[in-house]
Amino acid sequence: MIRHDKLSNAEFGRLVRHKVICLGGNSRLRIYGTMKCKSGKRMKKENRVFFASEQEAHEHGYRPCAHCMIKEYKKYKNGPL
């Protein structure tokens, strides 16, 4: 898990280009989603975290976003992952 407020803009861009960062999350709400999610783009920088994979997000106790990851969210709501 990488915190956004600890990254410079150049470093953030490099990590995205090299696919080190694939998903974004909200540390206060414990939700993760795609990098293009409208909800994720609106959150405060100090609450934003990044993950390399869904597995990493699950290991940190985050759940899928109901807006951008509908299929994964339904699986989460209907039973254990």
HTML snippet that shows the backbone in 3Dmol.js (N, CA, C, O; Angstrom):
<script src="https://3Dmol.org/build/3Dmol-min.js"></script>
<div id="view" style="width:600px;height:400px;position:relative"></div>
<script>
const pdb = `
ATOM      1  N   MET A   1       0.850  -1.175   0.000  1.00  0.00           N
ATOM      2  CA  MET A   1       0.000   0.000   0.000  1.00  0.00           C
ATOM      3  C   MET A   1       0.897   1.240   0.000  1.00  0.00           C
ATOM      4  O   MET A   1       1.836   1.345   0.790  1.00  0.00           O
ATOM      5  N   ILE A   2       0.591   2.165  -0.893  1.00  0.00           N
ATOM      6  CA  ILE A   2       1.359   3.400  -1.025  1.00  0.00           C
ATOM      7  C   ILE A   2       0.422   4.585  -0.777  1.00  0.00           C
ATOM      8  O   ILE A   2      -0.637   4.679  -1.397  1.00  0.00           O
ATOM      9  N   ARG A   3       0.805   5.481   0.118  1.00  0.00           N
ATOM     10  CA  ARG A   3      -0.009   6.668   0.415  1.00  0.00           C
ATOM     11  C   ARG A   3       0.272   7.754  -0.618  1.00  0.00           C
ATOM     12  O   ARG A   3       1.429   8.011  -0.951  1.00  0.00           O
ATOM     13  N   HIS A   4      -0.777   8.389  -1.123  1.00  0.00           N
ATOM     14  CA  HIS A   4      -0.636   9.421  -2.148  1.00  0.00           C
ATOM     15  C   HIS A   4       0.072  10.656  -1.610  1.00  0.00           C
ATOM     16  O   HIS A   4       0.867  11.267  -2.325  1.00  0.00           O
ATOM     17  N   ASP A   5      -0.195  11.030  -0.383  1.00  0.00           N
ATOM     18  CA  ASP A   5       0.413  12.249   0.159  1.00  0.00           C
ATOM     19  C   ASP A   5       1.924  12.107   0.378  1.00  0.00           C
ATOM     20  O   ASP A   5       2.594  13.096   0.677  1.00  0.00           O
ATOM     21  N   LYS A   6       2.464  10.903   0.233  1.00  0.00           N
ATOM     22  CA  LYS A   6       3.912  10.681   0.363  1.00  0.00           C
ATOM     23  C   LYS A   6       4.630  10.693  -0.988  1.00  0.00           C
ATOM     24  O   LYS A   6       5.855  10.588  -1.034  1.00  0.00           O
ATOM     25  N   LEU A   7       3.873  10.823  -2.099  1.00  0.00           N
ATOM     26  CA  LEU A   7       4.440  10.772  -3.448  1.00  0.00           C
ATOM     27  C   LEU A   7       4.485  12.147  -4.107  1.00  0.00           C
ATOM     28  O   LEU A   7       3.585  12.965  -3.916  1.00  0.00           O
ATOM     29  N   SER A   8       5.528  12.393  -4.876  1.00  0.00           N
ATOM     30  CA  SER A   8       5.552  13.594  -5.724  1.00  0.00           C
ATOM     31  C   SER A   8       4.769  13.269  -6.991  1.00  0.00           C
ATOM     32  O   SER A   8       4.512  12.099  -7.278  1.00  0.00           O
ATOM     33  N   ASN A   9       4.391  14.289  -7.748  1.00  0.00           N
ATOM     34  CA  ASN A   9       3.652  14.066  -8.996  1.00  0.00           C
ATOM     35  C   ASN A   9       4.470  13.240  -9.983  1.00  0.00           C
ATOM     36  O   ASN A   9       3.926  12.365 -10.656  1.00  0.00           O
ATOM     37  N   ALA A  10       5.765  13.507 -10.074  1.00  0.00           N
ATOM     38  CA  ALA A  10       6.631  12.761 -10.991  1.00  0.00           C
ATOM     39  C   ALA A  10       6.733  11.291 -10.572  1.00  0.00           C
ATOM     40  O   ALA A  10       6.676  10.392 -11.411  1.00  0.00           O
ATOM     41  N   GLU A  11       6.882  11.064  -9.290  1.00  0.00           N
ATOM     42  CA  GLU A  11       6.987   9.697  -8.786  1.00  0.00           C
ATOM     43  C   GLU A  11       5.675   8.939  -9.000  1.00  0.00           C
ATOM     44  O   GLU A  11       5.688   7.764  -9.366  1.00  0.00           O
ATOM     45  N   PHE A  12       4.555   9.605  -8.775  1.00  0.00           N
ATOM     46  CA  PHE A  12       3.246   9.000  -9.006  1.00  0.00           C
ATOM     47  C   PHE A  12       3.106   8.574 -10.468  1.00  0.00           C
ATOM     48  O   PHE A  12       2.699   7.447 -10.750  1.00  0.00           O
ATOM     49  N   GLY A  13       3.440   9.467 -11.391  1.00  0.00           N
ATOM     50  CA  GLY A  13       3.361   9.156 -12.816  1.00  0.00           C
ATOM     51  C   GLY A  13       4.237   7.980 -13.200  1.00  0.00           C
ATOM     52  O   GLY A  13       3.830   7.132 -13.994  1.00  0.00           O
ATOM     53  N   ARG A  14       5.435   7.921 -12.642  1.00  0.00           N
ATOM     54  CA  ARG A  14       6.354   6.817 -12.929  1.00  0.00           C
ATOM     55  C   ARG A  14       5.782   5.491 -12.444  1.00  0.00           C
ATOM     56  O   ARG A  14       5.868   4.490 -13.155  1.00  0.00           O
ATOM     57  N   LEU A  15       5.203   5.466 -11.251  1.00  0.00           N
ATOM     58  CA  LEU A  15       4.642   4.235 -10.699  1.00  0.00           C
ATOM     59  C   LEU A  15       3.442   3.744 -11.504  1.00  0.00           C
ATOM     60  O   LEU A  15       3.258   2.539 -11.671  1.00  0.00           O
ATOM     61  N   VAL A  16       2.627   4.672 -12.002  1.00  0.00           N
ATOM     62  CA  VAL A  16       1.486   4.293 -12.838  1.00  0.00           C
ATOM     63  C   VAL A  16       1.973   3.732 -14.175  1.00  0.00           C
ATOM     64  O   VAL A  16       1.480   2.700 -14.630  1.00  0.00           O
ATOM     65  N   ARG A  17       2.932   4.402 -14.801  1.00  0.00           N
ATOM     66  CA  ARG A  17       3.462   3.943 -16.097  1.00  0.00           C
ATOM     67  C   ARG A  17       4.090   2.558 -16.004  1.00  0.00           C
ATOM     68  O   ARG A  17       3.972   1.756 -16.930  1.00  0.00           O
ATOM     69  N   HIS A  18       4.755   2.277 -14.892  1.00  0.00           N
ATOM     70  CA  HIS A  18       5.407   0.983 -14.703  1.00  0.00           C
ATOM     71  C   HIS A  18       4.477  -0.050 -14.073  1.00  0.00           C
ATOM     72  O   HIS A  18       4.911  -1.143 -13.709  1.00  0.00           O
ATOM     73  N   LYS A  19       3.202   0.298 -13.948  1.00  0.00           N
ATOM     74  CA  LYS A  19       2.161  -0.585 -13.417  1.00  0.00           C
ATOM     75  C   LYS A  19       2.441  -1.094 -12.001  1.00  0.00           C
ATOM     76  O   LYS A  19       2.020  -2.190 -11.632  1.00  0.00           O
ATOM     77  N   VAL A  20       3.152  -0.294 -11.220  1.00  0.00           N
ATOM     78  CA  VAL A  20       3.332  -0.591  -9.798  1.00  0.00           C
ATOM     79  C   VAL A  20       2.037  -0.249  -9.065  1.00  0.00           C
ATOM     80  O   VAL A  20       1.673  -0.899  -8.085  1.00  0.00           O
ATOM     81  N   ILE A  21       1.347   0.785  -9.559  1.00  0.00           N
ATOM     82  CA  ILE A  21       0.059   1.209  -9.029  1.00  0.00           C
ATOM     83  C   ILE A  21      -1.009   0.849 -10.050  1.00  0.00           C
ATOM     84  O   ILE A  21      -0.950   1.285 -11.199  1.00  0.00           O
ATOM     85  N   CYS A  22      -1.997   0.044  -9.625  1.00  0.00           N
ATOM     86  CA  CYS A  22      -3.087  -0.362 -10.526  1.00  0.00           C
ATOM     87  C   CYS A  22      -4.465   0.038  -9.997  1.00  0.00           C
ATOM     88  O   CYS A  22      -5.399   0.227 -10.776  1.00  0.00           O
ATOM     89  N   LEU A  23      -4.590   0.166  -8.684  1.00  0.00           N
ATOM     90  CA  LEU A  23      -5.861   0.480  -8.050  1.00  0.00           C
ATOM     91  C   LEU A  23      -5.675   1.595  -7.021  1.00  0.00           C
ATOM     92  O   LEU A  23      -4.601   1.744  -6.438  1.00  0.00           O
ATOM     93  N   GLY A  24      -6.724   2.366  -6.809  1.00  0.00           N
ATOM     94  CA  GLY A  24      -6.700   3.416  -5.796  1.00  0.00           C
ATOM     95  C   GLY A  24      -7.700   3.100  -4.705  1.00  0.00           C
ATOM     96  O   GLY A  24      -8.672   2.381  -4.935  1.00  0.00           O
ATOM     97  N   GLY A  25      -7.465   3.637  -3.511  1.00  0.00           N
ATOM     98  CA  GLY A  25      -8.371   3.373  -2.405  1.00  0.00           C
ATOM     99  C   GLY A  25      -8.517   4.565  -1.481  1.00  0.00           C
ATOM    100  O   GLY A  25      -7.729   5.509  -1.527  1.00  0.00           O
ATOM    101  N   ASN A  26      -9.542   4.504  -0.638  1.00  0.00           N
ATOM    102  CA  ASN A  26      -9.807   5.529   0.356  1.00  0.00           C
ATOM    103  C   ASN A  26      -9.485   4.941   1.726  1.00  0.00           C
ATOM    104  O   ASN A  26     -10.155   4.012   2.178  1.00  0.00           O
ATOM    105  N   SER A  27      -8.471   5.474   2.382  1.00  0.00           N
ATOM    106  CA  SER A  27      -8.017   4.913   3.653  1.00  0.00           C
ATOM    107  C   SER A  27      -9.027   5.090   4.782  1.00  0.00           C
ATOM    108  O   SER A  27      -9.035   4.295   5.721  1.00  0.00           O
ATOM    109  N   ARG A  28      -9.867   6.097   4.715  1.00  0.00           N
ATOM    110  CA  ARG A  28     -10.862   6.303   5.776  1.00  0.00           C
ATOM    111  C   ARG A  28     -12.057   5.374   5.606  1.00  0.00           C
ATOM    112  O   ARG A  28     -12.580   4.849   6.589  1.00  0.00           O
ATOM    113  N   LEU A  29     -12.493   5.166   4.364  1.00  0.00           N
ATOM    114  CA  LEU A  29     -13.666   4.323   4.104  1.00  0.00           C
ATOM    115  C   LEU A  29     -13.317   2.860   3.849  1.00  0.00           C
ATOM    116  O   LEU A  29     -14.195   1.998   3.849  1.00  0.00           O
ATOM    117  N   ARG A  30     -12.007   2.580   3.626  1.00  0.00           N
ATOM    118  CA  ARG A  30     -11.532   1.217   3.356  1.00  0.00           C
ATOM    119  C   ARG A  30     -12.169   0.640   2.087  1.00  0.00           C
ATOM    120  O   ARG A  30     -12.628  -0.502   2.073  1.00  0.00           O
ATOM    121  N   ILE A  31     -12.188   1.455   1.014  1.00  0.00           N
ATOM    122  CA  ILE A  31     -12.741   1.073  -0.284  1.00  0.00           C
ATOM    123  C   ILE A  31     -11.646   1.224  -1.327  1.00  0.00           C
ATOM    124  O   ILE A  31     -10.850   2.160  -1.257  1.00  0.00           O
ATOM    125  N   TYR A  32     -11.596   0.312  -2.296  1.00  0.00           N
ATOM    126  CA  TYR A  32     -10.658   0.450  -3.410  1.00  0.00           C
ATOM    127  C   TYR A  32     -11.408   0.352  -4.734  1.00  0.00           C
ATOM    128  O   TYR A  32     -12.480  -0.248  -4.813  1.00  0.00           O
ATOM    129  N   GLY A  33     -10.829   0.949  -5.769  1.00  0.00           N
ATOM    130  CA  GLY A  33     -11.443   0.917  -7.093  1.00  0.00           C
ATOM    131  C   GLY A  33     -10.429   1.218  -8.182  1.00  0.00           C
ATOM    132  O   GLY A  33      -9.229   1.313  -7.927  1.00  0.00           O
ATOM    133  N   THR A  34     -10.933   1.368  -9.403  1.00  0.00           N
ATOM    134  CA  THR A  34     -10.075   1.630 -10.548  1.00  0.00           C
ATOM    135  C   THR A  34      -9.524   3.052 -10.484  1.00  0.00           C
ATOM    136  O   THR A  34     -10.030   3.902  -9.751  1.00  0.00           O
ATOM    137  N   MET A  35      -8.487   3.286 -11.261  1.00  0.00           N
ATOM    138  CA  MET A  35      -7.864   4.614 -11.292  1.00  0.00           C
ATOM    139  C   MET A  35      -8.745   5.636 -12.012  1.00  0.00           C
ATOM    140  O   MET A  35      -8.509   6.838 -11.888  1.00  0.00           O
ATOM    141  N   LYS A  36      -9.745   5.190 -12.755  1.00  0.00           N
ATOM    142  CA  LYS A  36     -10.616   6.097 -13.506  1.00  0.00           C
ATOM    143  C   LYS A  36     -11.940   6.374 -12.806  1.00  0.00           C
ATOM    144  O   LYS A  36     -12.783   7.076 -13.365  1.00  0.00           O
ATOM    145  N   CYS A  37     -12.149   5.857 -11.628  1.00  0.00           N
ATOM    146  CA  CYS A  37     -13.413   5.993 -10.898  1.00  0.00           C
ATOM    147  C   CYS A  37     -13.665   7.457 -10.515  1.00  0.00           C
ATOM    148  O   CYS A  37     -12.780   8.126  -9.981  1.00  0.00           O
ATOM    149  N   LYS A  38     -14.864   7.941 -10.789  1.00  0.00           N
ATOM    150  CA  LYS A  38     -15.221   9.323 -10.443  1.00  0.00           C
ATOM    151  C   LYS A  38     -15.170   9.542  -8.929  1.00  0.00           C
ATOM    152  O   LYS A  38     -14.720  10.590  -8.465  1.00  0.00           O
ATOM    153  N   SER A  39     -15.625   8.565  -8.175  1.00  0.00           N
ATOM    154  CA  SER A  39     -15.606   8.697  -6.708  1.00  0.00           C
ATOM    155  C   SER A  39     -14.181   8.808  -6.195  1.00  0.00           C
ATOM    156  O   SER A  39     -13.890   9.615  -5.312  1.00  0.00           O
ATOM    157  N   GLY A  40     -13.304   8.002  -6.746  1.00  0.00           N
ATOM    158  CA  GLY A  40     -11.909   8.015  -6.316  1.00  0.00           C
ATOM    159  C   GLY A  40     -11.199   9.314  -6.646  1.00  0.00           C
ATOM    160  O   GLY A  40     -10.345   9.771  -5.885  1.00  0.00           O
ATOM    161  N   LYS A  41     -11.547   9.907  -7.772  1.00  0.00           N
ATOM    162  CA  LYS A  41     -10.908  11.159  -8.175  1.00  0.00           C
ATOM    163  C   LYS A  41     -11.322  12.334  -7.291  1.00  0.00           C
ATOM    164  O   LYS A  41     -10.618  13.342  -7.234  1.00  0.00           O
ATOM    165  N   ARG A  42     -12.459  12.213  -6.603  1.00  0.00           N
ATOM    166  CA  ARG A  42     -12.954  13.309  -5.759  1.00  0.00           C
ATOM    167  C   ARG A  42     -12.391  13.283  -4.340  1.00  0.00           C
ATOM    168  O   ARG A  42     -12.513  14.274  -3.621  1.00  0.00           O
ATOM    169  N   MET A  43     -11.786  12.190  -3.922  1.00  0.00           N
ATOM    170  CA  MET A  43     -11.347  12.099  -2.528  1.00  0.00           C
ATOM    171  C   MET A  43     -10.115  12.973  -2.259  1.00  0.00           C
ATOM    172  O   MET A  43      -9.368  13.327  -3.171  1.00  0.00           O
ATOM    173  N   LYS A  44      -9.937  13.296  -1.024  1.00  0.00           N
ATOM    174  CA  LYS A  44      -8.794  14.106  -0.614  1.00  0.00           C
ATOM    175  C   LYS A  44      -7.505  13.311  -0.762  1.00  0.00           C
ATOM    176  O   LYS A  44      -7.475  12.099  -0.546  1.00  0.00           O
ATOM    177  N   LYS A  45      -6.451  14.011  -1.131  1.00  0.00           N
ATOM    178  CA  LYS A  45      -5.146  13.379  -1.349  1.00  0.00           C
ATOM    179  C   LYS A  45      -4.658  12.657  -0.093  1.00  0.00           C
ATOM    180  O   LYS A  45      -4.063  11.584  -0.192  1.00  0.00           O
ATOM    181  N   GLU A  46      -4.899  13.227   1.077  1.00  0.00           N
ATOM    182  CA  GLU A  46      -4.411  12.600   2.311  1.00  0.00           C
ATOM    183  C   GLU A  46      -5.152  11.310   2.659  1.00  0.00           C
ATOM    184  O   GLU A  46      -4.674  10.534   3.487  1.00  0.00           O
ATOM    185  N   ASN A  47      -6.318  11.064   2.039  1.00  0.00           N
ATOM    186  CA  ASN A  47      -7.069   9.829   2.272  1.00  0.00           C
ATOM    187  C   ASN A  47      -6.800   8.776   1.203  1.00  0.00           C
ATOM    188  O   ASN A  47      -7.226   7.631   1.356  1.00  0.00           O
ATOM    189  N   ARG A  48      -6.115   9.128   0.137  1.00  0.00           N
ATOM    190  CA  ARG A  48      -5.929   8.238  -1.015  1.00  0.00           C
ATOM    191  C   ARG A  48      -4.707   7.344  -0.838  1.00  0.00           C
ATOM    192  O   ARG A  48      -3.629   7.800  -0.456  1.00  0.00           O
ATOM    193  N   VAL A  49      -4.904   6.063  -1.125  1.00  0.00           N
ATOM    194  CA  VAL A  49      -3.826   5.078  -1.109  1.00  0.00           C
ATOM    195  C   VAL A  49      -3.869   4.304  -2.426  1.00  0.00           C
ATOM    196  O   VAL A  49      -4.873   4.332  -3.138  1.00  0.00           O
ATOM    197  N   PHE A  50      -2.776   3.618  -2.741  1.00  0.00           N
ATOM    198  CA  PHE A  50      -2.697   2.868  -3.991  1.00  0.00           C
ATOM    199  C   PHE A  50      -2.263   1.438  -3.730  1.00  0.00           C
ATOM    200  O   PHE A  50      -1.532   1.146  -2.784  1.00  0.00           O
ATOM    201  N   PHE A  51      -2.738   0.553  -4.600  1.00  0.00           N
ATOM    202  CA  PHE A  51      -2.430  -0.870  -4.501  1.00  0.00           C
ATOM    203  C   PHE A  51      -1.951  -1.388  -5.843  1.00  0.00           C
ATOM    204  O   PHE A  51      -2.294  -0.842  -6.891  1.00  0.00           O
ATOM    205  N   ALA A  52      -1.149  -2.454  -5.802  1.00  0.00           N
ATOM    206  CA  ALA A  52      -0.665  -3.097  -7.021  1.00  0.00           C
ATOM    207  C   ALA A  52      -1.674  -4.120  -7.542  1.00  0.00           C
ATOM    208  O   ALA A  52      -1.684  -4.427  -8.734  1.00  0.00           O
ATOM    209  N   SER A  53      -2.525  -4.649  -6.651  1.00  0.00           N
ATOM    210  CA  SER A  53      -3.471  -5.687  -7.059  1.00  0.00           C
ATOM    211  C   SER A  53      -4.684  -5.704  -6.127  1.00  0.00           C
ATOM    212  O   SER A  53      -4.679  -5.097  -5.056  1.00  0.00           O
ATOM    213  N   GLU A  54      -5.725  -6.420  -6.570  1.00  0.00           N
ATOM    214  CA  GLU A  54      -6.903  -6.593  -5.721  1.00  0.00           C
ATOM    215  C   GLU A  54      -6.534  -7.387  -4.474  1.00  0.00           C
ATOM    216  O   GLU A  54      -7.030  -7.105  -3.383  1.00  0.00           O
ATOM    217  N   GLN A  55      -5.674  -8.368  -4.635  1.00  0.00           N
ATOM    218  CA  GLN A  55      -5.253  -9.188  -3.502  1.00  0.00           C
ATOM    219  C   GLN A  55      -4.608  -8.330  -2.416  1.00  0.00           C
ATOM    220  O   GLN A  55      -4.878  -8.515  -1.229  1.00  0.00           O
ATOM    221  N   GLU A  56      -3.762  -7.399  -2.822  1.00  0.00           N
ATOM    222  CA  GLU A  56      -3.122  -6.512  -1.848  1.00  0.00           C
ATOM    223  C   GLU A  56      -4.168  -5.663  -1.115  1.00  0.00           C
ATOM    224  O   GLU A  56      -4.074  -5.467   0.096  1.00  0.00           O
ATOM    225  N   ALA A  57      -5.156  -5.166  -1.848  1.00  0.00           N
ATOM    226  CA  ALA A  57      -6.219  -4.371  -1.230  1.00  0.00           C
ATOM    227  C   ALA A  57      -7.001  -5.208  -0.213  1.00  0.00           C
ATOM    228  O   ALA A  57      -7.296  -4.736   0.884  1.00  0.00           O
ATOM    229  N   HIS A  58      -7.335  -6.451  -0.577  1.00  0.00           N
ATOM    230  CA  HIS A  58      -8.060  -7.342   0.340  1.00  0.00           C
ATOM    231  C   HIS A  58      -7.225  -7.639   1.580  1.00  0.00           C
ATOM    232  O   HIS A  58      -7.757  -7.689   2.689  1.00  0.00           O
ATOM    233  N   GLU A  59      -5.921  -7.837   1.400  1.00  0.00           N
ATOM    234  CA  GLU A  59      -5.039  -8.121   2.532  1.00  0.00           C
ATOM    235  C   GLU A  59      -5.008  -6.970   3.531  1.00  0.00           C
ATOM    236  O   GLU A  59      -4.794  -7.187   4.723  1.00  0.00           O
ATOM    237  N   HIS A  60      -5.220  -5.743   3.048  1.00  0.00           N
ATOM    238  CA  HIS A  60      -5.244  -4.570   3.935  1.00  0.00           C
ATOM    239  C   HIS A  60      -6.647  -4.261   4.444  1.00  0.00           C
ATOM    240  O   HIS A  60      -6.847  -3.254   5.122  1.00  0.00           O
ATOM    241  N   GLY A  61      -7.624  -5.115   4.126  1.00  0.00           N
ATOM    242  CA  GLY A  61      -8.973  -4.957   4.656  1.00  0.00           C
ATOM    243  C   GLY A  61      -9.878  -4.019   3.868  1.00  0.00           C
ATOM    244  O   GLY A  61     -10.843  -3.496   4.424  1.00  0.00           O
ATOM    245  N   TYR A  62      -9.594  -3.794   2.598  1.00  0.00           N
ATOM    246  CA  TYR A  62     -10.408  -2.911   1.767  1.00  0.00           C
ATOM    247  C   TYR A  62     -11.435  -3.711   0.981  1.00  0.00           C
ATOM    248  O   TYR A  62     -11.207  -4.880   0.671  1.00  0.00           O
ATOM    249  N   ARG A  63     -12.569  -3.088   0.655  1.00  0.00           N
ATOM    250  CA  ARG A  63     -13.619  -3.727  -0.141  1.00  0.00           C
ATOM    251  C   ARG A  63     -13.712  -3.043  -1.496  1.00  0.00           C
ATOM    252  O   ARG A  63     -13.264  -1.905  -1.634  1.00  0.00           O
ATOM    253  N   PRO A  64     -14.290  -3.712  -2.515  1.00  0.00           N
ATOM    254  CA  PRO A  64     -14.420  -3.110  -3.848  1.00  0.00           C
ATOM    255  C   PRO A  64     -15.414  -1.944  -3.867  1.00  0.00           C
ATOM    256  O   PRO A  64     -16.360  -1.906  -3.081  1.00  0.00           O
ATOM    257  N   CYS A  65     -15.184  -1.010  -4.766  1.00  0.00           N
ATOM    258  CA  CYS A  65     -16.064   0.143  -4.965  1.00  0.00           C
ATOM    259  C   CYS A  65     -17.349  -0.301  -5.669  1.00  0.00           C
ATOM    260  O   CYS A  65     -17.298  -1.076  -6.625  1.00  0.00           O
ATOM    261  N   ALA A  66     -18.481   0.181  -5.206  1.00  0.00           N
ATOM    262  CA  ALA A  66     -19.773  -0.174  -5.804  1.00  0.00           C
ATOM    263  C   ALA A  66     -20.032   0.586  -7.100  1.00  0.00           C
ATOM    264  O   ALA A  66     -20.947   0.227  -7.840  1.00  0.00           O
ATOM    265  N   HIS A  67     -19.255   1.621  -7.394  1.00  0.00           N
ATOM    266  CA  HIS A  67     -19.468   2.400  -8.627  1.00  0.00           C
ATOM    267  C   HIS A  67     -18.672   1.854  -9.804  1.00  0.00           C
ATOM    268  O   HIS A  67     -19.231   1.658 -10.883  1.00  0.00           O
ATOM    269  N   CYS A  68     -17.397   1.606  -9.622  1.00  0.00           N
ATOM    270  CA  CYS A  68     -16.542   1.223 -10.750  1.00  0.00           C
ATOM    271  C   CYS A  68     -16.231  -0.270 -10.812  1.00  0.00           C
ATOM    272  O   CYS A  68     -15.752  -0.759 -11.835  1.00  0.00           O
ATOM    273  N   MET A  69     -16.498  -0.994  -9.735  1.00  0.00           N
ATOM    274  CA  MET A  69     -16.210  -2.432  -9.695  1.00  0.00           C
ATOM    275  C   MET A  69     -17.469  -3.182  -9.270  1.00  0.00           C
ATOM    276  O   MET A  69     -17.469  -3.896  -8.267  1.00  0.00           O
ATOM    277  N   ILE A  70     -18.524  -3.016 -10.032  1.00  0.00           N
ATOM    278  CA  ILE A  70     -19.850  -3.530  -9.663  1.00  0.00           C
ATOM    279  C   ILE A  70     -19.839  -5.047  -9.463  1.00  0.00           C
ATOM    280  O   ILE A  70     -20.370  -5.546  -8.472  1.00  0.00           O
ATOM    281  N   LYS A  71     -19.237  -5.775 -10.400  1.00  0.00           N
ATOM    282  CA  LYS A  71     -19.228  -7.239 -10.309  1.00  0.00           C
ATOM    283  C   LYS A  71     -18.497  -7.713  -9.055  1.00  0.00           C
ATOM    284  O   LYS A  71     -18.981  -8.601  -8.353  1.00  0.00           O
ATOM    285  N   GLU A  72     -17.345  -7.130  -8.774  1.00  0.00           N
ATOM    286  CA  GLU A  72     -16.577  -7.499  -7.587  1.00  0.00           C
ATOM    287  C   GLU A  72     -17.306  -7.111  -6.305  1.00  0.00           C
ATOM    288  O   GLU A  72     -17.255  -7.831  -5.308  1.00  0.00           O
ATOM    289  N   TYR A  73     -17.990  -5.954  -6.342  1.00  0.00           N
ATOM    290  CA  TYR A  73     -18.740  -5.496  -5.178  1.00  0.00           C
ATOM    291  C   TYR A  73     -19.889  -6.459  -4.866  1.00  0.00           C
ATOM    292  O   TYR A  73     -20.136  -6.770  -3.701  1.00  0.00           O
ATOM    293  N   LYS A  74     -20.592  -6.932  -5.906  1.00  0.00           N
ATOM    294  CA  LYS A  74     -21.696  -7.875  -5.692  1.00  0.00           C
ATOM    295  C   LYS A  74     -21.192  -9.177  -5.082  1.00  0.00           C
ATOM    296  O   LYS A  74     -21.848  -9.746  -4.210  1.00  0.00           O
ATOM    297  N   LYS A  75     -20.030  -9.655  -5.533  1.00  0.00           N
ATOM    298  CA  LYS A  75     -19.429 -10.850  -4.932  1.00  0.00           C
ATOM    299  C   LYS A  75     -19.125 -10.604  -3.453  1.00  0.00           C
ATOM    300  O   LYS A  75     -19.367 -11.461  -2.603  1.00  0.00           O
ATOM    301  N   TYR A  76     -18.589  -9.416  -3.167  1.00  0.00           N
ATOM    302  CA  TYR A  76     -18.254  -9.052  -1.790  1.00  0.00           C
ATOM    303  C   TYR A  76     -19.513  -9.034  -0.920  1.00  0.00           C
ATOM    304  O   TYR A  76     -19.499  -9.551   0.197  1.00  0.00           O
ATOM    305  N   LYS A  77     -20.589  -8.449  -1.420  1.00  0.00           N
ATOM    306  CA  LYS A  77     -21.838  -8.333  -0.649  1.00  0.00           C
ATOM    307  C   LYS A  77     -22.523  -9.676  -0.437  1.00  0.00           C
ATOM    308  O   LYS A  77     -23.178  -9.888   0.584  1.00  0.00           O
ATOM    309  N   ASN A  78     -22.374 -10.578  -1.394  1.00  0.00           N
ATOM    310  CA  ASN A  78     -23.099 -11.852  -1.339  1.00  0.00           C
ATOM    311  C   ASN A  78     -22.351 -12.964  -0.621  1.00  0.00           C
ATOM    312  O   ASN A  78     -22.899 -14.050  -0.434  1.00  0.00           O
ATOM    313  N   GLY A  79     -21.132 -12.721  -0.223  1.00  0.00           N
ATOM    314  CA  GLY A  79     -20.433 -13.778   0.504  1.00  0.00           C
ATOM    315  C   GLY A  79     -18.960 -13.491   0.630  1.00  0.00           C
ATOM    316  O   GLY A  79     -18.471 -12.458   0.171  1.00  0.00           O
ATOM    317  N   PRO A  80     -18.254 -14.412   1.254  1.00  0.00           N
ATOM    318  CA  PRO A  80     -16.809 -14.233   1.445  1.00  0.00           C
ATOM    319  C   PRO A  80     -16.064 -14.268   0.127  1.00  0.00           C
ATOM    320  O   PRO A  80     -16.464 -14.952  -0.815  1.00  0.00           O
ATOM    321  N   LEU A  81     -14.964 -13.513   0.078  1.00  0.00           N
ATOM    322  CA  LEU A  81     -14.170 -13.444  -1.158  1.00  0.00           C
ATOM    323  C   LEU A  81     -13.316 -14.660  -1.338  1.00  0.00           C
ATOM    324  O   LEU A  81     -12.587 -14.762  -2.325  1.00  0.00           O
TER     325      LEU A  81
END
`;
const viewer = $3Dmol.createViewer("view");
viewer.addModel(pdb, "pdb");
viewer.setStyle({}, {cartoon: {color: "spectrum"}});
viewer.zoomTo();
viewer.render();
</script>
